[in-house]
């Protein structure tokens, strides 16, 4: 009886396996020549989209990993969790375990990321593993003959000036695919270009969106090579957006493939550029420096960057302050009409603004939007950004809402050397008198100006009474709520997410990135991330404390590096709050408020929803009046439905039962 049962089980297993093999065989699809754009080698290819698709661009080859002695398929988040289309670009059959992949054909293959497979190619056996990303999107770029017959990666990385057209695919995490072709891809960056993992600028033929970003043509693909958390730029870009800086580059974690080969985890960010759909909007209206009759305008918009490493080209000028300035917009070349006049105009405006910051001029707010300057200073102070005020420091000159011409300190850019990442140049630090650069405590920006011969605008901002007054206000009203949101859990709405949400997006992509071979520790420039004495700030009692014993981090793991970055950022925020947080700026509670206006600022927006979410998660408190204002659906309780109603209201979606926007007269209540 027992033998009969065992035999029956074995027979059933054999029949099941046979069925699976037959099922795979039944899904066999012959591939015509050229149907897969980047299939140029005689090997296996996997499709980065769901199902049995005729899409031709999002294919990737099986990659041999010397460090792991194993082949890998690095699948994007948009691929299916269980099945993947596998193509054999050989004239002979290949088997994966017992499943045959016929020559020049594709099958749907059931896979598991927890399993190791055996691949048989002409009798040669090797191992194969599947990895699947968690990133928000994947980007494929294909051109196997980009320059003189060279593959795209080889051609682009030979020289930063090399550029090429390409075809490609954007695969979002939900599996949607965009096959818009690429007008131009070329290298970017200064010191980052010389790292092994190269950064790029990509211009599409038409506007595209990457995982819901505003549609645009131009994107910067940041390699984040020397940031083992892959997130420092993302955190500070999104924070600047959350606190209302005039321009903040939206970005996504993406997996990057070139000619069918996985190149690692990147950050696709809106390029600091102008034009409709790009970060700086319509600032560069064609020849906006000209009047209709072709004469030079009295005033006009422009964007400039303080960049100590900029070369001597047509777009740079030397400020009286000793800074090298790159004029980003308008783009003029020597010999163009009004070339000298435009550069001189930009220089005069910049110098006047700079000296007003340095001298604490009474008319400072006529030359620069002081609040935006305070926010730029705080972003750099929070990050202890090594390049603070010396490089990648942008200013946009335009009209304000009242039609007055002035500078706006924005956008933020280039923060991989921040949030406790870099050691800094020791000679410069000694000259500056800074001995705690890698610590989340101590002031930074005011000392940075001593590191070079050029004057540093953020060093002067850090000592300017008008800027400091604005800094305390925006730190209390804008930064603190944003940072509390970052420290909460499960928040994936708005401009800034909670840290755990970012981790869920990047962790799988980081695993693939580091399995590929990009090392977690990128050399002597990077400081020790293995321990940190955490700092905290109690906003109820306004008291600050720092732990006496250090928290330990396993820097051989991505999670250790990520947790260190998050903890350093929040410890730094606690230290800054001990000096900048001022409860007197918290608005008083009016007797009459709008339902949904939880922060009593007269407006109903996503900040109100976030306050409710933090309250539900026991990460913040609300006054009795704020609780009543939070009861959007009039259910006599505050729950996630109330936050959802506000989000729907902000998105102009009617929510049945929602009382958002109606006025309540709130009785006197104890606070």
C-alpha positions in Angstrom: 0.0 0.0 0.0 2.7 2.4 0.9 4.7 1.5 -2.2 1.7 2.1 -4.3 1.2 5.6 -2.8 4.9 6.4 -3.3 4.7 5.3 -7.0 1.6 7.3 -7.5 3.2 10.4 -6.1 6.3 9.9 -8.2 4.1 9.4 -11.3 2.1 12.6 -10.5 5.3 14.6 -10.2 6.7 13.3 -13.5 3.4 14.2 -15.2 3.4 17.6 -13.6 7.0 18.3 -14.8 6.1 17.0 -18.2 3.1 19.3 -18.4 5.3 22.3 -17.4 7.9 21.4 -20.1 5.1 20.9 -22.7 3.5 24.2 -21.6 6.8 26.0 -22.0 7.2 24.4 -25.4 3.7 25.4 -26.3 4.6 29.0 -25.7 7.5 28.8 -28.1 7.7 31.8 -30.4 10.0 32.1 -33.4 11.8 35.4 -33.6 12.4 37.1 -36.9 15.7 38.9 -37.7 15.8 42.3 -36.1 12.8 41.8 -34.0 14.9 42.3 -30.8 17.0 45.4 -31.2 19.9 44.6 -28.9 20.2 40.9 -29.5 23.7 41.0 -31.0 25.4 38.1 -29.2 24.8 34.4 -29.4 23.3 33.9 -25.9 20.1 34.0 -23.9 18.1 37.2 -23.6 15.3 38.1 -21.1 12.4 40.5 -21.8 11.9 43.2 -19.2 8.2 43.4 -19.7 5.2 41.2 -18.7 4.0 38.3 -20.8 4.7 37.3 -24.3 5.1 40.7 -25.9 6.2 42.0 -29.4 8.0 44.9 -27.8 11.6 45.0 -29.2 13.7 47.3 -27.0 13.5 46.1 -23.4 15.6 43.0 -23.7 18.7 42.2 -21.8 21.4 39.5 -22.2 22.4 36.9 -19.7 25.4 38.4 -18.0 28.4 36.5 -16.6 29.5 37.8 -13.2 33.2 37.0 -12.5 32.9 37.8 -8.8 30.0 35.4 -8.3 31.0 32.8 -10.9 27.5 32.8 -12.1 25.3 34.1 -14.9 22.6 36.6 -14.0 19.4 38.0 -15.4 18.9 41.4 -13.7 15.1 41.9 -14.2 13.4 45.3 -13.8 10.5 45.9 -11.4 8.1 46.0 -14.4 8.8 42.4 -15.2 6.4 39.7 -14.0 7.2 38.1 -10.6 6.9 34.6 -11.8 7.3 34.2 -15.6 9.7 35.9 -18.1 10.1 35.6 -21.8 13.5 34.1 -22.6 15.0 34.3 -26.1 17.8 32.1 -27.5 19.8 34.0 -30.1 21.8 31.0 -31.2 21.5 28.5 -34.0 21.4 25.6 -31.6 19.0 24.8 -28.7 19.8 25.8 -25.1 18.4 24.2 -21.9 17.7 25.8 -18.6 17.5 22.9 -16.2 15.2 20.6 -18.2 13.5 23.3 -20.2 14.5 23.7 -23.8 14.8 27.1 -25.4 14.8 26.4 -29.1 17.2 28.2 -31.5 16.1 31.7 -32.6 13.0 31.3 -30.5 11.5 32.6 -27.3 9.6 30.8 -24.5 7.8 31.9 -21.4 9.8 30.6 -18.5 8.7 30.2 -14.9 11.5 31.5 -12.6 12.3 32.1 -9.0 14.8 34.5 -7.5 15.5 32.0 -4.8 16.7 29.3 -7.1 19.9 28.5 -9.0 19.5 27.1 -12.5 21.8 25.1 -14.7 22.3 26.4 -18.3 23.5 24.0 -21.0 25.0 25.7 -24.1 26.5 23.1 -26.5 27.4 20.9 -23.6 29.0 23.6 -21.5 27.2 23.9 -18.1 27.1 27.1 -16.1 24.8 28.4 -13.3 22.1 31.1 -13.7 20.3 33.2 -11.2 17.5 35.7 -11.6 17.3 39.0 -9.7 14.3 41.4 -9.7 14.5 45.1 -8.9 12.2 47.2 -6.8 13.1 50.5 -8.5 10.4 52.8 -9.8 11.3 52.3 -13.4 13.9 50.8 -15.8 15.4 52.6 -18.8 16.8 50.8 -21.9 19.1 52.6 -24.4 20.1 50.7 -27.6 22.5 51.5 -30.5 24.9 48.7 -31.2 26.8 50.8 -33.8 26.9 54.2 -32.1 30.3 55.4 -33.5 32.6 53.7 -36.0 30.9 50.4 -35.4 31.5 50.5 -31.6 28.8 49.6 -29.1 27.0 52.5 -27.4 28.7 52.0 -24.0 32.2 51.8 -25.4 31.7 54.8 -27.6 30.1 57.1 -25.0 32.6 56.2 -22.2 35.7 56.9 -24.4 35.1 60.6 -24.3 32.5 62.8 -22.5 32.0 64.8 -25.6 30.8 61.7 -27.6 27.1 61.7 -28.2 24.7 59.4 -30.1 21.1 58.7 -31.0 19.4 55.6 -29.8 16.3 53.6 -29.5 15.0 52.5 -26.2 12.3 51.7 -23.7 11.1 53.1 -20.4 9.4 50.4 -18.3 7.6 51.6 -15.2 7.2 49.4 -12.1 3.5 48.7 -13.1 4.7 47.2 -16.4 3.8 50.1 -18.8 6.2 50.6 -21.6 7.2 53.7 -23.6 9.4 53.2 -26.7 10.1 56.9 -27.5 13.5 57.1 -29.2 16.5 59.1 -27.9 17.6 62.2 -29.7 20.9 62.4 -27.8 22.8 60.7 -25.0 26.2 61.8 -23.8 28.3 61.8 -20.7 27.9 64.5 -17.9 29.5 65.6 -14.7 32.9 66.8 -13.6 34.7 64.6 -11.1 31.9 62.0 -11.3 32.6 61.4 -15.0 36.0 59.9 -14.1 34.4 57.2 -11.9 33.9 53.8 -13.4 30.2 54.0 -13.2 29.5 56.9 -15.6 26.7 59.5 -15.4 24.8 60.7 -18.6 22.4 63.3 -19.9 19.6 61.9 -22.1 17.4 63.9 -24.4 14.3 62.1 -25.9 12.8 62.9 -29.3 9.5 63.7 -27.6 8.4 64.4 -24.0 8.3 61.3 -21.8 7.4 60.6 -18.2 9.3 58.2 -16.0 7.0 56.7 -13.4 4.6 59.6 -13.3 7.1 62.5 -13.4 6.1 65.6 -15.3 6.7 64.9 -19.0 9.9 66.3 -20.3 12.6 65.6 -22.9 15.8 66.1 -20.9 16.9 63.9 -18.0 20.2 63.6 -16.0 21.0 60.0 -15.1 23.1 60.2 -11.9 25.3 57.2 -11.1 25.6 58.0 -7.4 28.8 56.0 -7.5 30.4 57.3 -4.4 27.2 57.2 -2.3 26.6 53.7 -1.1 23.1 54.5 0.0 22.3 55.6 -3.6 19.9 58.1 -2.0 21.5 61.3 -0.7 20.7 63.3 -3.8 17.1 61.9 -3.8 16.5 62.8 -0.2 17.6 66.4 -0.5 16.0 67.0 -3.9 12.7 65.8 -2.6 13.1 67.7 0.7 13.7 70.9 -1.2 10.5 70.3 -3.1 8.6 69.5 0.0 9.6 72.8 1.7 8.6 74.8 -1.3 11.8 75.8 -3.0 11.0 77.5 -6.4 12.6 74.7 -8.4 13.3 71.2 -7.3 14.4 68.4 -9.6 11.9 65.5 -9.5 13.6 62.1 -9.8 13.2 58.4 -9.6 15.3 55.3 -8.8 15.8 53.5 -12.1 17.7 50.5 -13.4 19.8 51.4 -16.5 20.5 49.1 -19.5 22.7 49.9 -22.4 22.6 47.6 -25.5 21.0 44.9 -23.5 23.5 45.0 -20.7 22.6 46.0 -17.1 24.7 48.9 -16.0 23.4 49.5 -12.5 21.1 51.5 -10.3 20.8 55.1 -11.4 18.8 58.2 -10.4 16.8 59.7 -13.3 16.4 63.4 -12.5 14.9 66.3 -14.3 17.9 68.0 -16.0 18.6 71.5 -14.7 17.4 73.0 -18.0 14.8 75.2 -19.4 11.9 74.9 -21.8 8.4 73.6 -21.5 8.3 70.4 -19.5 11.8 70.8 -18.1 12.7 71.8 -14.6 13.0 75.5 -15.2 9.9 75.8 -17.3 9.7 78.6 -19.8 12.6 80.7 -18.6 14.4 80.3 -21.8 11.7 81.6 -24.1 13.6 81.8 -27.5 16.0 84.8 -27.3 14.1 86.2 -24.4 16.9 88.8 -24.0 15.7 90.5 -27.2 12.9 92.9 -27.7 10.5 92.3 -30.6 12.5 94.6 -32.8 15.6 92.7 -32.2 17.3 95.1 -29.8 18.6 94.1 -26.4 15.9 94.0 -23.6 16.4 96.2 -20.6 16.0 93.1 -18.3 15.6 89.4 -19.0 15.6 86.0 -17.3 18.7 84.0 -17.0 20.1 81.0 -14.9 23.6 80.9 -13.6 25.7 78.4 -11.6 28.6 79.0 -9.3 31.0 76.3 -10.4 34.6 76.3 -9.3 35.5 73.5 -11.7 34.0 75.2 -14.8 36.3 75.6 -17.8 36.9 78.7 -19.7 34.3 78.6 -22.4 31.7 80.8 -24.1 29.2 80.4 -21.2 31.4 81.3 -18.2 32.4 84.6 -16.7 34.4 85.7 -13.7 32.5 87.5 -10.9 34.1 90.3 -8.9 33.7 88.0 -6.0 36.3 85.6 -7.4 33.7 83.0 -8.4 33.5 81.3 -11.8 30.0 81.6 -13.1 28.4 79.5 -15.8 25.6 81.1 -17.6 23.1 78.3 -18.2 20.5 80.4 -20.0 20.5 82.0 -22.4 23.1 80.0 -24.3 25.3 82.3 -26.4 28.6 81.9 -28.2 31.2 84.5 -29.0 30.3 86.3 -32.1 26.5 86.1 -31.4 24.7 89.5 -31.3 24.8 91.0 -27.8 27.1 88.2 -26.5 29.2 90.6 -24.4 26.2 92.6 -23.3 24.3 89.6 -22.0 27.3 88.3 -20.0 28.0 91.7 -18.6 24.3 92.1 -17.6 24.4 88.8 -15.8 27.7 89.6 -14.1 26.4 93.0 -12.9 23.2 91.6 -11.5 24.9 88.7 -9.8 27.6 90.8 -8.2 25.0 93.3 -6.9 23.0 90.5 -5.3 26.2 88.8 -3.9 27.5 92.0 -2.3 24.0 92.7 -0.8 24.1 89.3 0.9 27.6 90.0 2.1 26.8 93.5 3.4 23.4 92.8 4.8 22.0 95.5 2.6 18.6 97.0 3.5 17.3 96.4 0.0 18.3 92.7 0.1 14.8 91.5 -0.6 14.7 93.6 -3.7 17.7 91.8 -5.2 17.0 88.2 -4.1 14.0 86.3 -2.7 15.3 85.9 0.9 13.1 83.0 1.8 14.5 80.9 -1.1 18.1 81.8 -0.1 17.3 80.8 3.5 16.0 77.4 2.2 19.1 76.9 0.0 21.3 77.6 3.0 19.4 75.2 5.2 19.5 72.4 2.7 23.3 72.8 2.5 23.6 73.2 6.3 21.5 70.1 6.9 23.6 68.0 4.5 26.9 69.6 5.5 27.4 69.6 1.8 31.1 69.7 0.9 30.4 71.8 -2.2 28.2 74.3 -0.4 28.4 77.6 -2.2 31.4 76.6 -4.3 30.0 74.3 -6.9 26.6 73.3 -8.3 25.0 76.4 -6.6 22.3 77.7 -8.9 20.5 81.1 -9.0 17.6 81.9 -11.3 16.9 85.5 -12.2 13.3 86.2 -13.1 10.3 88.2 -12.2 8.4 87.5 -9.0 4.6 87.4 -8.7 4.5 91.2 -8.6 6.6 91.6 -11.7 9.8 92.6 -9.9 13.1 91.3 -11.3 15.2 89.4 -8.7 17.2 86.3 -8.0 15.7 83.0 -6.6 18.2 80.7 -4.9 17.3 77.5 -6.7 17.4 74.7 -7.9 19.4 72.4 -5.6 21.8 70.0 -7.2 24.7 67.6 -6.5 24.5 66.3 -2.9 26.4 63.0 -3.0 29.1 64.6 -0.8 26.7 65.4 2.0 24.8 63.7 4.9 27.9 62.3 6.5 29.4 60.7 3.4 32.7 62.4 2.6 35.7 63.0 4.8 36.5 66.4 3.2 39.9 67.8 2.4 41.9 67.8 5.6 44.0 70.8 4.8 40.9 72.8 4.0 39.2 71.7 7.2 42.1 72.7 9.3 42.2 76.1 7.6 38.5 76.5 8.2 38.8 75.4 11.9 36.2 72.6 11.4 37.1 69.4 13.3 33.7 67.7 13.3 32.8 67.7 9.6 31.7 64.1 9.5 29.6 64.5 12.6 25.9 65.5 12.5 26.7 68.3 15.0 28.3 71.7 14.5 27.9 74.5 12.1 29.3 74.2 8.6 28.3 76.8 5.9 29.7 79.8 7.7 33.2 78.2 7.7 33.1 76.9 4.2 34.2 80.3 2.8 37.7 79.9 4.3 38.4 76.9 2.0 39.1 78.9 -1.2 40.2 82.3 -2.5 36.7 83.0 -3.9 34.0 84.5 -1.7 31.3 82.0 -0.7 27.8 83.2 -0.9 26.3 80.6 1.5 29.0 81.5 4.1 27.7 85.1 4.0 24.1 83.9 4.0 24.9 81.9 7.2 25.9 85.1 8.9 23.3 87.5 7.4 20.7 88.6 10.0 17.9 88.8 7.4 18.6 85.3 6.1 18.9 83.9 9.6 15.6 85.3 10.6 14.0 83.8 7.6 15.9 80.5 8.2 14.4 80.1 11.7 10.9 80.7 10.4 11.1 78.3 7.4 13.0 75.7 9.5 10.1 75.7 12.0 7.2 75.9 9.6 8.5 74.0 6.6 11.5 71.8 7.4 10.4 70.3 10.7 7.1 69.0 9.4 8.8 67.7 6.3 11.5 65.9 8.4 8.9 64.4 10.7 7.2 63.0 7.6 10.5 61.6 6.4 10.9 59.9 9.8 7.4 58.4 9.8 6.4 55.2 8.1 4.3 54.3 5.0 4.0 57.8 3.5 4.2 57.6 -0.2 2.3 60.8 -1.1 3.5 64.3 -1.8 6.9 65.5 -2.7 8.8 63.7 0.1 8.2 60.2 1.2 9.0 58.4 4.5 12.4 56.8 4.7 11.0 53.3 4.7 9.2 53.9 1.4 12.4 55.0 -0.3 14.1 51.9 1.0 11.4 49.7 -0.4 11.9 51.3 -3.8 15.7 51.2 -3.8 16.6 48.0 -1.9 16.1 45.5 -4.7 17.8 47.8 -7.2 20.7 48.3 -4.9 21.0 44.5 -4.5 21.4 44.2 -8.3 23.7 47.2 -8.4 26.2 45.7 -5.9 25.8 42.2 -7.1 26.9 43.5 -10.5 30.1 44.7 -9.0 29.8 48.3 -7.9 31.4 48.4 -4.5 29.7 49.7 -1.4 32.8 51.6 -0.1 34.2 53.8 -2.9 37.6 54.7 -1.5 39.4 57.0 0.9 37.3 60.0 0.3 34.4 58.3 2.0 34.3 58.6 5.8 33.6 55.8 8.3 29.9 54.8 8.3 30.1 52.0 10.8 28.9 53.9 13.9 27.0 57.0 14.9 25.9 58.6 18.2 22.3 59.4 17.5 20.8 62.8 18.3 17.2 63.5 19.1 15.1 66.6 19.7 11.8 66.7 21.7 9.5 69.3 20.1 7.2 69.3 23.0 9.8 70.3 25.6 12.3 71.8 23.1 15.1 69.7 24.5 18.0 68.1 22.6 20.1 65.1 23.5 22.8 62.9 22.0 23.3 59.2 22.8 26.4 58.4 24.9 26.9 55.0 23.1 27.1 54.6 19.3 24.7 52.7 17.1 26.6 50.2 14.9 26.0 49.7 11.2 27.1 46.9 9.0 28.7 48.8 6.1 29.2 45.6 4.1 25.4 45.6 3.5 23.3 48.1 1.6 20.8 48.2 4.6 23.6 49.3 6.9 24.7 52.1 4.6 21.1 53.2 4.0 20.2 53.2 7.7 23.4 55.2 8.5 22.4 57.8 6.0 18.8 58.2 7.3 20.0 58.3 11.0 22.7 60.8 10.2 20.2 63.1 8.4 17.7 62.9 11.3 20.4 63.4 13.9 21.6 66.4 12.0 18.0 67.7 11.9 17.8 67.3 15.7 21.0 69.3 16.2 19.8 72.1 13.9 16.4 72.2 15.6 18.1 72.8 19.0 19.4 76.0 17.4 16.7 77.0 14.9 13.4 75.7 16.0 11.2 78.5 17.4 7.7 77.6 18.6 6.7 81.3 18.4 6.4 80.8 14.6 3.7 78.2 15.0 0.5 79.9 13.9 -2.1 80.5 16.5 -5.3 78.5 16.3 -8.3 80.5 15.0 -11.7 80.0 16.5 -13.1 79.5 13.0 -11.3 77.0 10.7 -11.9 75.0 7.6 -12.6 71.3 8.0 -9.4 69.7 6.6 -7.2 72.7 7.4 -5.3 70.8 10.1 -2.4 73.2 10.3 -4.6 76.3 10.3 -2.7 78.0 7.4 -6.0 78.9 5.6 -5.3 76.3 2.9 -6.2 72.6 2.5 -3.3 70.7 1.0 -1.3 67.5 1.2 0.5 68.8 4.3 -2.8 68.5 6.2 -3.2 64.9 5.1 0.4 64.2 6.3 -0.3 65.7 9.7 -3.3 63.3 10.0 -1.1 60.3 8.9 1.6 61.2 11.5 -1.1 61.5 14.2 -2.5 58.1 13.3 1.0 56.6 13.5 1.6 58.1 16.9 4.4 60.2 15.5 3.0 63.6 16.4 0.2 65.1 18.5 -2.7 67.4 17.5 -4.6 69.9 19.6 -8.2 69.4 20.3 -9.1 71.9 17.6 -6.8 70.3 15.1 -8.4 66.9 15.8 -11.8 68.4 15.1 -10.5 69.9 11.9 -9.1 66.5 11.0 -12.5 64.8 11.3 -13.2 65.3 7.6 -15.9 62.7 7.2 -17.7 63.7 10.4 -17.3 60.2 11.9 -16.3 61.5 15.3 -12.9 59.9 14.9 -9.7 60.6 13.0 -8.5 57.8 10.8 -6.8 57.2 7.4 -10.1 57.9 5.6 -9.8 61.6 6.6 -6.3 61.8 5.1 -7.6 60.1 2.0 -10.4 62.6 1.6 -8.0 65.4 1.7 -5.8 63.8 -0.9 -8.8 63.3 -3.1 -9.8 66.9 -2.5 -6.4 68.1 -3.5 -6.6 66.0 -6.7 -10.0 67.5 -7.5 -11.7 64.1 -7.0 -15.1 64.2 -5.3 -15.2 61.9 -2.2 -18.6 60.8 -1.1 -19.2 61.8 2.5 -16.3 64.2 2.6 -16.9 67.5 4.4 -13.6 69.1 3.2 -14.0 72.8 2.6 -16.9 73.4 4.8 -16.5 75.8 7.8 -16.8 74.7 11.4 -17.1 77.0 14.3 -14.9 75.3 16.9 -15.7 75.9 20.5 -13.1 76.8 23.1 -11.1 73.7 24.0 -8.2 73.0 26.2 -5.0 72.6 24.2 
